[in-house]
Amino acid sequence: MRLPALVIFEKRVAGLSAATLERFVVRARRAAGLRGTVNVLVTGSTAMRSLNARFRGKDKATDVLSFPAGPARDRNAAGAAGEIAISAHLAARNSMRFGHSAAQEVKILALHGILHLAGYDHERDNGQMERKEENLRHLLRLPATLIGRALPHDRESAAARPNPRARRQKKRKA
């Protein structure tokens, strides 16, 4: 018999057991309409940096990576849906930044990874994944979505950048 989820902790997360995360992954997988086994590795930033460099060509740590088992049409068949790797260190840091527990942050990252395994791609889908993640977040009783909370940060970054038009207007007034 195949397990619907398998969780391996290389790094522990306060308040989260493998059994609890497995149950969450099964619920999130079903809610996302994804069939098949989802394996989750909770590891450190060094391992995540290595995985990110090897598979995405980006030499930096990241909070979550998804590895689909095959083409999207095949992932919804019985069998393996794919694997998710989560950084315990970045989850703990982000949880403090966003004001919730590290256990909740790992679940948010797992949900994000599950949506990628289901074929969603927030970089190319005109907000479809963000809307799905927002709906599932409410259903699964999680705090802010990974995609949605990144947007205010991006706006803050843009607001902090110098605005050349504003400088020109100040010069005109002077």
Secondary structure, DSSP 8 states (H G I E B T S, - for coil): ---SEEEEESS-BTTB-HHHHHHHHHHHHHHTT--SEEEEEEE-HHHHHHHHHHHHS--S--SEEEEESS-HHHHTSSSEEEEEEEEHHHHHHHHHHHTS-HHHHHHHHHHHHHHHHTT--TTTSTTHHHHHHHHHHHHTT-SS-HHHHHHHHHHHHHHHS--HHHHHHHHHH-
